[in-house]
Amino acid sequence: MKLERTPRHAVGRIKPVALASVALCSALAAQAQDATQSLDTVVVTGIRKSLDTTLNLKRTATGLVDGIVAEDIGKFPDTNLAESMQRIAGVSIDRNASGEGNRVTVRGVGPDFNLVLLNGRQMPVAPINQLNAGASGSRAFDFANLAADAVSALEVFKTSRASSPTGGIGATINVKTARPLDSKERVASIGVKANYDASNNRLPAEFKGSSATPEISGIYSDTFADRTIGIALSASYSKRDSGSNKAYTQNGWRTFNAATQSAENGDWGAVPNSPANLITNRPKGLYSTSVDLRYVTTGLQRERLNSQAVLQFAPSKDVKFTLDHTASTNTVKAKEAEMSSWFNFSFGPTTFTTGGPVASPLVQTAEYPNNDHDLAVNTGKYAQKAKNGSTGINLEWKYSDALKFELDGHHSTARTAPDSPYGTYSVMDLGMFSQGQAIAYYDQKLPILALPTTQFMSSRLQLTGSQFTNNYSNQAVDQWQAKATYKLDSENKLLAGLGFTKVNDRRANRNHQHDDWSGVGLQGDYTNVSVKSTSLGGLYSQIPGHADSRLYSSFYYADFDNLRAQAIKVAMAKGTPTNGFTPMSQAQAEAYFQTTDFSAGNDWRTVEKSTAAYAQWDHAFDTEIPMNVSVGLRYESTKVNAQSQVVPRVSSSWGSSNEIALAAGTATFGSGQGKYSYVLPNIDFDADIAPNLKLRASFGENLGRPGFDTLLGGVSLNGNANAGGGSGSTGNPALKPLLSKNLDFSLEYYYTKSSYVAAGLFYKKVSNFIGTQIVNMTFPGLTTPIGGGYYKTALAACNGNTQPLCIRNYIFTNFANQPGVNYTGTNATGEKQGTISGLAGDPALVFQVTTPTNQAGDNIKGLELNAQHMFGNSGFGVSGNYTYVKTGLKFDNTSTGPQAPLLGVSNSANLVGFYEDSTWSVRAAYNWRGQFLAASGDGGGSNPVYTEPYGQVDVSVGYKIGKDLTIQADLINLNDGYIRQHGRTPEQLQSVIQTGRRFLIGARYRF
């Protein structure tokens, strides 16, 4: 009897090529069963054969493994690997601003806790997740950086094994690339495509990119010197111009308890108690109000270049060396325009919903009776370049028929940096001070902003602030792995290994922000700035509500370069509020409206060193019912050293009605350490209880490591505060990792060739979940003028009216040029301008500092259903899957405090139909993901962000001309879907984004 994973009843029915195919899908990964196995994934052709290979991978693997081989990736209409993986049961994807899939969630476990390997090696990450977000400390791998062309197979390991690296409590995902000595023939092909993106059609003319953009890819793989030398080269280039239109609230929702909080008590955002008829359906318990409403259009340009080189040398049949290098560059640039209304909680008539966990406004009105509020017409640019590189060496040595060794090492880097003199993200705030009453309606999928008295007036334009942000992220992974396999006899095998991994993570951020809210120059200084308009509803033609008659008709947008040039001229002539209205030189003004070195701001550096050792015993039972069992232990020890440079805040200045600016001091470093060790057991069992029926059971423990953004030293304070105080954050290098205890059962029925049905149950007990707590902190010398001596005198003179306009006007009138009071003049509406600084005798400014902490966990449980059916030899086939996931780690919509829910938990489903013959290849796929929690905090505080259910239809059609040329058309997002997010109720819009359909037409020629 032989120790094997192939069902013994099925050996006679599986072709040798299929067996070889399965073997390579399992080899070279940390989960490899036998180093002598091989699979020619490159030469697999045809949808059916690729699905057969995937099916056999699933059937013969130890534990629960799903995958896709090269032909499958090539046939799916997918732009990257994430979109290929969404076809696998239990795998869901997040989409970026251009609508592409970029991160994966597996069985309800979010992207941060799914480990991605490249040829069995841990990959570094350097994400910057959003257009205007900082350098993220996430461990989530961004699949948008990798094209699907040069990948030979994807393996998704859903159960843990001793030989598997830790970090993937949802799944360990192994991305495999071609190896020339594993192929029995030369492979050479080139492909070209033209990409037409219909999302451009919804953009203003100035934001549109090219109507068609190119994609090209090629691969060459061959062997020489009697198959002792192998060389493989591959490369791909793609360019995509696209657009997106989004409506959102940037500063989130503020949630209050009507029984304890009110506007009269200074709770900013709470509805006033009088007059009584101001509020319809006045809340009695929890309720929320919105801070702002924004509409933004974005034109995106992406260029992606992937390449790989592999050199293999096998001087004998027992020794093989592999040297490989993989590289990718992904450059993204964007131009955006935003029109928004800041409500400032000047409440007019407001109507709330009744019922539900909280009351939400159906109608929220902000009153500005003088038509002098600023309608923001902001303009921005974004540019970043992500570079990934991995160089590795591998040695396989068959010492004897029983004993084999493998040694693998690599150095891999991921770097994301600004790609513009303006930094990663830059925005200039152009305000038009002709806005009157603003009414927000939340009874449609698209939020409706009505501005019944607002008219465009170029004479009321004025620059009111600017922000130039540099984000930098750089991570390097150095890893060595050694493993040995010893076959004791035909029924027993031992595996053992050692691993050493060092991760160097650095992230830096500099926010060059000018809070010139009182205005740079005067309103009349910007009449020559180019401001154009387009239909606001026309930007959102697929979203219900776009044709609502209440919606303001115009979307105004400015040109960034034109606005910056005028701002420089004004600053040269009149200076700015930030610099005390001192005229600048041209060089000073240009530097003022540009980026600065990121190293002068926040700088976070973490070194994580891990040592691992494992042992595993595989046993095959020679019984009437063939059974296999694998039992293993893995020891994992990790040390963390975190150093964080932060910018302290040294003084406060009340410069506008609702913001207190905090001046930055000299950057300082803080540090911290942490360590942990775990012994992780696992056991996998399978039995062929009938010739075509397989039962599996698995138990294992795995770790999910904390994000690098949680492993920080020092306290970072935000640069702005308000009447309620400030905010900040700090880290915790001593955090423990998540510990997941996993139990899996599955039953698989392979009822005919290429067809099967399967059902699986999974249960994960997760502990040490990472949540946050908020601690109130004060800092020596940092005070607030609100509540100080000047403020109290002004409050009495204003008869207790807490509105900032009355109080600030009184202070500037009566205390001008007194210590801390800098009166600069009166604007066109009669509002006195200047700054009021915090003095030594004023109240201490209180900061709510958020810090991560380990919290009690909960469970994740679910059901997976899979089916695949081929209709004989007709060429038709269908496959589908459904995943149900449930967890106790939910967000409590009735709680206003910090929480630690599990992000990304959702049900999902896929349905694929296809037809293939010697000439035609057609595949249609529908992917659906249910509602899930995307974030546990928005700009307004501890509020949820739920992504609503989303479905997408993709189609691929191929036509073969002769034996070497194939013409292919891919049609992506045919249903023109949009993505919507809400807060505690569906009325609490967080965002709704619309992209568009994509059409790709191309050809591939095989030499």
N, C-alpha and C positions, 0 to 999 in steps of 0.2 A: 504494500500500500504506500502511496505517496502523500506527503504533506502538501495540500493544495487548497485553493479557494474555489476552484471550479466545481459546481455540483456534479457528483459522480454519476447521477442518472443522466446528465446532459452532455457528458463528454463526447459521445458519439455523434451528437447533433451540432456541435460547434466547430466551425472550420478552423484550421490552424492559423489562418491570417487573422481571424477574429480574436483567437487566444493571444496572438502576438500584439494585437491592437490593445487589448485590455491591459496587458502587462506594462506597456510603456506609460499608459495613463496613471499607473500606480508607482512607477519607478521614479528615482531621482528626488522625490519629495521626502520629507522627514518621515512620512508614513509608509515608505516603501516596504514591500513584503520580501522582495527577492531581487538583489542587484543584477541578476542575470536576465530578468525579464526585459522585453523590448516591444515597442509599438511603433509602427510606421504611420504616425498620425498625418504626416505631410501628404502621403499619396492616397489617403482615403478620399474617394470621390462619391458624390451622390448623396442626397438627403437621407435615403433609406440606410445606406451603409454607415453613415455617420451616426444615425440614431441607433442602429444596431450596436455600434461600438460603445456608445454611451450607456445603452441598456446593459451590456455585458460588464461594463465597469461597475455599475450599480449592483449587479447580481453576484459578482465574484469578490467584491471588496470585503474587507473586515470592517465591521461597523457600518454606519450609514454614510454613503458617499454618492454624490451626484456630480455630473460634469457635462462638458460640451467639448467636442473635438473640433479640429480645424475646419472641416467642411461645414459643420453646423454653424460656427461663427461666421464663416463666409457667406452662408445662405441666408442667415437672418438679416433683416434690414436694420442693422444696428451700427451706430456711429462709434461706439466704444465698448469696452468689456463689461461695464456695468449694465448696459442695455442688453447684452447677451445673457448675463446672469439672471436678469429678472424673469427669464423663462423657466428657471428652476424653482421647484416647489419650496416655499418658505423664504424665498429671497425677494425682497422689495428694494426699490431704489429711491434715492432723493435726486431731485433735478436742480441744476444750477439756473442762473438767470437767462441762459439761452435755450432752456428746455431740455438740455442733454442730461442723461443720467450721470452722476459723478460719485455717489457713495451708496453703499449697500447696507441693508438691515436684513438679518437672518433670524427667523423664528422669533421675531419681536425684540431682538437684541440690536441696539443701534450701532452705527458705523464705528464708533470709538472702540467697541469691544468685539470686532471681527478682525482677526489677524490676516494680513496679506503677505504671501510669500512669492518670490520669483525664483522658480526652479528650486524650491525648498529653502530659500533664504529670506530672512526677515527684511522687509523693505522700509526705508525711511520715508517720512512724510514731512511736508512743509506747507500746510494749507493756509490760505487766506480765503475764508469761506464766502464772503460777500463782497460786492463792489466797494463798499465803504467801510468794511469791518477791519479790525486790527489783525495782526499776525496771530492766528489761532494756535492754541496749544493742543488741539485735537490730535488723537492718534489715528483718525480715519484716513484711509488711503483715498486719494482722488483719482478715480479711474478715467476722468476726462483727459488726463495727461497721456494716456496710452491708447493707441489705435489697436483695432482688432486684427489687423492684417498679418502681423508677424508672429502671432501666438498660435501654437500648435494645439493646446488643450487648456481647459480650465477644470480644476478639481475643487469641489466644495465638500470638506470633511465636517460633517455635522456632529459627530461624536468625538470625544477626546481620546487620545492614545498616549501611552508613555513616551513614545518616540516623537510626538508632536510638540513643537514649541508652544509655550503658554501665551495667552493674550487673546485668544479667540473663543470666548465663552458662547458666542452665537455660532461661529464656524471659523475654521481655518481654510483660507482660500489660496490655492496654489496656482499661480500663472506659469504655464510651461511654454518654453520656446523651442524651436526646432533644433535637433542634434543630427548632423550629417551622417554619422556612422550608424544611426538607427534607421536610416533609409536605405533601401536596396536599389535605388535608381537616382539619377540626377533630376533635380527639380529646378526649373527656371521659368519664371513667368513675370509679366508686367501687366499692371492694370491702371486704367485711367477712368475718372468720373468727372462729370460736371454737376455741381451742386446748386440747385435753385431753391432759395429760401423765401417763402411767401410772407414771412413775418416782416420783411422789408417794406411790404406794401402798406403797412399800417403806420409807418414812421413819417414824420415831416421830411420834406425833400432833403434838408440839410443833414439829416441823420442816416439816410439810406446808404447802404453799401453797394457793392457790385451785384447785379442781378444774377450772375452765375459765377461760381468760384471753382477752382480745380482741386482734384484729389488724384494722387498718383502713388503707386506702390509697386514694389518689385522684390523678388526673392530669387537667390541662386544658392543651390546646395549640391555638392558633389563630393565624391571620394576619389583618392589617388593611391598609387603605390600599393596595389593589391588590397585596397580597403584598410590600409594602416593609417592613412591621413584623411581627414575630413574637414571641409571648409564650408561654412554657410554664411551668407551675407544677405541682409534684408534691410529695406528702408521704406518709409512711407512719408508722404507730405500731403497735408490738407490745409485748405484755407476756407473759412466760413464767415460770411457776412450775414448778420442776423439782427433781429430787433426784438424788443419786448416793451410792453406797456403795463404799468403797474399803478394801482390805486392802493394806498396804505396809510396807516398812522405810524409815524416814526417814533413818537414818544409814548405810545401805548395808551392803556386805560388805567384810570385811577379808581380803586375800589374802596368803598366806605361802608360803615354801618350807620344807618340813619339815627339809631338810638344813641350813639355816642359821639358822632362826628358831624360837624357843620361848618359852613363857610364863616359863620360868625366867630367860631373858635380858631380861625386861621388855618383850617384844613383846605389847602389849595386844591381846587377841583371839586369840592363838595358844593351841592346846590344850596342856595340861601333859603332860610326859613320864611322869608317874607319878600314880596307880598304872597299871600296864600294861593292866589290864582295863577301864579307864575308857572307852577309845575302841575301837569296833568298826570294822574296816577302816581302821586307823590310816594316815594318808597318809604317803607316802614322798617325794613331790614337792610340787607346788603344791596348795594347798587353801584354802578360804575358810570363814569363820564369819560368822554374822549378829549384828548389834548389837542389834536390837530387832524387835518385831513389833507392828503397830498396825492397828486397825480404826477407821474414821471414817465417820460419816454426815453428809451435807451437804444442807441445804435452800437452794436458789438462787432468787433473784428477779431477773429481767432486764427492763428497760424500754429500748426502742430507738426513737428518733425520727429519721427521715431527711427531708430536704426539699431542694428545688432550685428555683431561679428562673432563667429564661433570657430575655433580651431581645435580639432581633436587629433590625438596621436595614440595609436594602439600598437606598440612594438611587438606585442604578442597577444594571444587570445585571452590571457589572464590579466593584462594590465592595460588601463586606458586612462589617458590624461585629457582633460577638457579645460580650455581657457576661453572665456567668453566676456564680452563687453556689451552692455545694453545702455542706450542713451535716449533721452527724449527731451524735447524743448516745446513748451506750450506758451505762446505769447497771446495775451488778451488785452485789447484796447477798447475803450468805450467812450462815447460822448453822450451826455445826458442833459435833459432839461426837466425842471420840476416847477409846478405851480402848486402853491399850498396856502392854506388859511390856518393861522395859529389862533385858536379860539380864546385863549387867555382867560377863559372862564368868566367872561362878561355875560352872564346868563340872561337870555331872553326866554320867551315861551319854550318849554321843553316838555316832551311827552315820553313817558317810560312804558316799557312792557310790563305786563302782569304775569306772575307765575315764573317758573324756572328757578335755578339756583340763585340768581341775582337779577335785579331789575336793570334793564338796559335801555338806553334812549332809542326810541324810534325816530324822534325828532329832537335835535339839540341846536339851540339858537344862541349865537353870540351877537350882542348888540354894540354897534359903533355908530351912534346917531349923527356924528359929524362927518361921516364918510372920509375918515382920515386914518383908518387902520391900514397896515401894510399887507397887501397881497403879495406873497413872496413869488418872485419869478427867478428862481435860482438856475445856475448853469454849472456843469462840472465836467471833468475829464478823469479818466481812470486808465492806468496802464501798469501791467505787471508781466514778468516773465518767470516761468517755472522751469527749472532745469533738473533733470534726474539722471543719475549715472550709476552704473553698477559694474564692477569688474570682479570676476570670480575665477577660482581655479578648483578643479576637482580631480581626485585620484581614486580610481576603483581598482582594487587588487584582489584577485581570486587566488588566495594562498593555497587552497586545496579544494577538493570537491565539497568539503564540509565547512570550510572557514573562508569568510570573505571580509574585506575591510573597505571602508570608504572614508576619505578625508576631504573636507570641503571648507573653503575659506573665501571670504569676499569683503570688499570695501565698497560701500554704496552711499551715495549722497543725494539729498534733495534740497534744492535752494529756490526760494521764491523771493523776488526782489522788485523794486520799482523799475519801470521802463520809460520814464519820462522826467524831464527837468522839474515838472510840477509834482513829482512824487507818485505814490500809488494811487492816491485819490485826492482830487482838489475840487473845491466848490466855492463859488462866489455868490453871495446873497444879495440879489437885487430886489429891493422892495418898491412896490407901487402904492403910494399912500393915498389911494382913492377908494379903498374898500369900505363899504358900509356893513349892513347887516349880513351875517353869514348863517345859513341854515343847512345843517347836515341831516339827510334822511338815510336811515339804515334799514329800509324795508325792501331793498332789492339786493341781488348778488353784487352789483356794482354800487358802491356808496354814492349818494347823490349830493353834490354841493350846489346850493342855490345862492346866488349873489345878486339879489334883486335890484340893488342900487349902485352896483359897482360898474364903472366905466373905465376904459383904458385912457390914461392921461400920461403922456410922456413927460410932462412938466412935473409930475409927482414921483418920478423914478429917483432912487437914491441907493447907493451901495451901503449895506448895513452889516457887513461882516464877511469874513472869508476864512477858509480852512484849507490847509495844505498838509496832507498826511503821508508819512513814509512808513511803510510796513516791511519788515524784513524777517525771513524765516529760513533757517539753515539747519539741517540735521544730517548727521553722518552715523552710519552703522558699520562697525567692524565685528565680524563674526567668524568663529571657527567651530566646526562640527566634526566629530569623529564617531564612527559607529562600526560595529562588528556584528556579523551574523554567523552563528555556529549551528549547523544541523546535526543534532545528536543522533537521530535515526529518521526513519521515514515518517514518524508521527510526532516528533518533537523538534523544536527549534528555539534557540535562545538569541535574543537581540540585546545589545548593550551599546551605550553611547555616552559621550561627553560633549558639552557645548559651552562656549564662552562668547558672550555678546556684550558689546559696549556701545551705548548710544550717547552721542553728543548732540544736545539740542540747544540751539540759540534762537531766540526771537527778540526783535527790537522794534520799537515804535517811537515815532516823534510826530506829535500833532502840533503843527505850526498854525495856531488858531488866533484870529484877531476878532475880539468881541466888540466890534465897532457898531453896536446896535443903535447908537444915537446918530449914526450916519457919517460917511466919509464925504466931506463937502456938503453942498446943499442940493435940494431936489432938482433945481434947475441946471445943475452941472452934468446931468446925464440924458439930456434930451436927444443927443446925437447917437446914443447907444441903440444898436439895431435890435428891436423887439418885434417879432412876427407872431402870427397867430394861425391856428388851425382848429378844426372842429374837435372839441373835447370828447364828445360821444363817439366820434369816428375813430378814435384811438382804441376803442374797446368794442368793436362791432360784433364780437361773438359772445359778450357777457350780458346777461339779462339786466336791463336798466340803462343801457347805453343810449336808447332813444327816448328816455323819460323827459317829458317837457319841463320838469323842474330843474334839470341839470343845466348848469351855466354853459352857455353855448361855445365859449372860446377857451382855448388853451394857449397861453402866451409863453413864448420862449425866446431867450436871448442867446447871443453868440459869445462864447467864453473869451476868445481872443480879443474881440471888440470891447467887451466889458472890462477886461483886465487892462487893456491899453488906456482906456479912459480913466480907470481908477488910478493908474500910475500918474497920469497928467494932473489929476485932482490932488493926489498926495504930494506931488512936487510943488503945487501952488499953495496948498492949505494944510498939509499934514493930515493926521488922523486922530480920532479920540484917544487911541491907545498910546500914541507918542506925544500927546499933549498939544496937538494941532501945530506942531513945528514943521515948516516946509522941509521936504526931503530933496536930496539930490536924486538924479535919475537912477544911479546905481542903488541908492538906498530904497527907492520906491520899487524898483524891479525885484530886489531881494525881499522886500516886505510881502510882495504878492507872488511868492515862489516857495519851494520846499527848502528844508534844512536837513542837515545830516542826521539820520535816524539814531546814530550812536550817542547823540547828545540827549536823548529822551529815555524812555523805559528800555531796559535791557535785561532779558531773562536768560540765564544759562544753567542748564541742567545736565549732569552726567549720571547715567544710569548703567550700572555694571551688573550683569547677571551670570551666574554659573549654574549649570544644569547637569544632571546625571540621571540616566534611566536604565532600567533592566526590564525585559519582557520575555515571557514564555508563551510560545504558541504550541498548541496541542491539537491533533486531529484524532477523533475517536473512531476506531475501526469497529463500528457497530452496524446493526441493521438499518438504523436511521443515521446517515452521515452527519456528524456534528464537528464543529470546531470551536475552540475557546482560546482567547488570548488574555493573559493576566500580566499586568505591569505596574511598576511604581516609577514615579518621576520625582526627583528632588530638585527644587528650584530655590535659589538664594539670590537676593537682589539688594544692592546698596544704592542709595540716591544721595547726591550732593547737589544742592540748588543754590545758585547765587543770583540775586536780582538787584539790578540798578533801577532805582525809582527816582522820580522827581518830587521832592517835598514841596508843599505849599506853605508860603511864608507870610502872606497878607491877603486881606479881602478888600474888594472894592465893589460897592453897589452902583453899577453903571447903567442899568436899565430897569424898567418897572418890575421885571420878574426874574432877573438873574444877578447873581453875585459872582464876579470874576475873582479867581484865586491865583495870585502871582506865584510863579515857579521859582524855586531856589536852586542851589547847586546839587547836582545829582549825587546820590550816595548808593552804596552797595549794602545789602543784607544777605545773610546766608543761613542755610539750615540743612540738616541731614536726616536720613531715614533709612531703615533696613527692614527686611522681612524674609522669612524662610518658610517653605511649605513642602510637605510630602504629599504627593497627589496619586492616589490609586486609580486603577481603571480595570475593567473586565468587559470583554466583548464575546458574545456567544451567538452562533447561528446553527441552524439545523435544517436539512432538506427533508421535511416531514413527508413529502411526496415528490415524484419526479419533477414537478413544475411548481412546487410550493415551498417557499423558504420563510422560516421564522427567525427573527433577530431579537436579541436583547442586549442592552449595553448599560453599564454604569461607569461614570468617570467624574473626576473633579478637575476643574480648570480655573485659571486666574484671568481676571480682566484688570489691566493696569490703569491707574489713575492718569488722566490727561496731564500733559506737561503744564497746562495753564493752572492746574491746582497745586503744583509742586513749586511754590514760589516763596522767597523770603522777602521781608520788607512790606510796607504798606504803600499802595498806590492810590492817590486821591484824585478824583475827577477835577477838572479845571474850572467847573462852574458849580455853584450852589444856588439855593433860592431861600425863600422865607422859612421853609421848613428845615433847612440845613443842607448838608452836603452828603456825598456818597463816596465810597472807595472800596478797595478790595485788597486781600492779602491771600497768601497761599499756605500750604501745610505739607512740607516735605515728608512728614512722618505718616502720611496717609497709608492705610493698608489697601491692598488690591481687593477687588471684588472676588469672592470665592463662590463658584458655582458648582453645585452637586447635581449631576445630570443623570436622568434615567430615561431610556428609550426602548420602545417596543415597535416592531414593524412586522407586517405579513405581506409577502409579495407572491403574486400568482402570475406565472409566465405561461399563459394558456395556449399560445401558438407562436410561431416564428415572428419576431419583431414586435410582439404585442404583449402587454401585461397590464395588471392593475395592482395597486399597492396602497396600503393604509398604514399610517404610523402614528404613535402617540409619544409625546415627549413631555418631560417634567424637569424644570430647573429650579433648584432652591438657591437663591442668590442672597448672600450676606455681605456685610461691609459696604452696602451701597453708598455711593458718594453723594451727599446732599450739601446744603449750605446752611449756615446760621448767620444772623445779622447781629453785630455787636455795636452798641453806641460808643463812640470814642471821641475824645477831644485832643487837641494838640497844642502844646505851649505856644503862646503868642498869636494864635489864630483865632480871632474874634469876629463877630458880625455886627455891623451897624444897626441891624434890625433888632430892636429891643434895647438899644443903647440910649444915652442921654438925649441926643438930638431927636431920636425917634419918639421917645416918650413925650417930649414937649410938643412935637408935631401932632402926635396922636390925640393929645388933649385939645389942641387947637382945631383939629378936624372933627371934634365931637365923637371920637371913638371910631371913625371911619377908617378901616384898614386898607382901603384902596391905595396903591402906591402913588398914584398921580397927585393926590392931595398932600400926602406926607412929604414926598420929594420936593414938590413946589414950595412947601412951607420951609423946609430945611434950606433950600437954595436961596430963598428970599431973606431969611432971617439969620442964617449962619454962614453966608458966603465968605470964603477966605479964612474961616476959622479952621483949627487943626482938623485934618481929615476931610474937609469939604472943599471940593474943586469945582466951582461953578463956571461953566463955559459959555452960557448963552441960552437963548430961547429959540425953539424951532418954529416952523410956520404955523403950527396949530396951537401955540401958546404954552407948550410943555417945556419946562426948564430942564436944561441938559447939564450933565457933569457927572462926577463920581463922589461917593461918600464912603470913606474908608473905615474899616474897623479899627477902633482905638483900644488902648490897653484896658480901660475901664468898662468896655462893652462886654456883653455876654460872650462866653466861649461858643464858637461855632461847633455844632454837634454833627458828627459824621456817622452815617450808617455804613459800617464796614462789613462787607460780605466775606466770609471765610469758609472754605470747604471743610467738611467733617464726615467721618464714617458714621453711617446710621444703620439701624436694623433693616434687613432686607425683606424679601417676600419671595413668592414663587412665580414662575412663568410656566404655563402649561398650554398644550395645544394638540391639534390634529392635522395631519397631512394626508391628502388623498391625491393619488397619481393614476393616470391612465394613458395608455398609448395603444392605438389600434391601426394595423395596416389592412386594407381591404384586398387581401390576396395579392395577386400580381397586377392589379389594375393601375398601380401608380398612385392611388389615393391613400391618404392617411390622415389621422387626427390624433392630437395629444392634448392633454389638459391636466391641470392640477388646481387644488384649492387648499389653502392653509388657514386654519382657525387658531388664533392665539388669544390667551386670556392671562391677565396678571393682576395681582393685588397692588402692584406698584403704580397706582394711578394718581392723577392729580385730583385733589379735592376742590371742586369749584366753589365750595362754601367757605373755604379757609383763605384768609388774606396773608398768612405768614409764609415763610420759606418752606419749601417742600422738596422731596427727593423722589420724584416719580421716574419711571423708566421711559425714556424717549423712544419713539419709533415703533411702538407696538401696534400692529394692525393686521387685519385679515387681508389675504391677497388671493388672486386667481389668475390663471392664464388659460387661453384656448388657442390652439394652433391647428390650422388645416392646411394641407399641402397636396400637390400633385406633381409627379415627375415622370418623364419618359426620356428617351434618348435625345430628345431635342428641347423639350420645355421643362422648366422648373418654376413652380409657382408656390408661394407660401404666404398665408395671411395670418396675422397674430393679433390677438386682443389681450392686453395686459391691464389688470385692475388692481388697485390698492385701496383698502378701506381707510376710514378716518384714523389719524394717529396724532399723538402729541409730539410736536416738533421742537418745542422749547418750554421751559418752565418759568420764564421771565421775559417780559417785554420792556419797552422803554418806560413804562409807568410803574414797574415794580414786579412783585411776585404774582404775575398773571400768566395763564397758560396761552400757548399758541398751538391751535389744532389745525392740521392740514386736512381739508375735507376730502371725501372719496374722489379718486381720479382714475379715468380709464383712457387708454390710447390704442388706436388701430394702426398697424403697420403692415405693409404689403411689399413683397419682393417677387420680381418676375425675371427669369433668366431664359435666354434662347441661345442654343448652341449651334454654331456654324462650323461644320467639319468637326474634327476631333480636338482642335487646339484653341478655337476662338469662341468666347462666350460674351453675349451682350446681356447686360443686366440693368433693370430699373428698380429703384427702391423708392417707396412712397411712405413717408413717415408722418405720424400724427394726422392721419387722414380725417379723423373726426374733429380736428381743430380744437382740441381741448384746452381748457384754462384751469389754473390752479388757484384755489381760494383758501385762505386761512382765517380763522376767527378765534375769539377769546373765550370767555366763560359761557357765552351764548352765541348763536349764529349771527345775531345782530351786531355783536362786537367785532367788527371787521378789523383784522390785523393786516391782511393784504389780499389782493386778487391780481393775478398776473396772466397776461395773454401773450403768447408767442405766435406760432403759425405752423402751417404745413411745410414739409420739405420734400423735394423731389430730386433724386440723383439718377443720372443716366450715364452708363459707362460700359467699358469692355475690358476683358482680360484675355491675354494671349499667352499660351503655354508653349515654350520652345522645346 
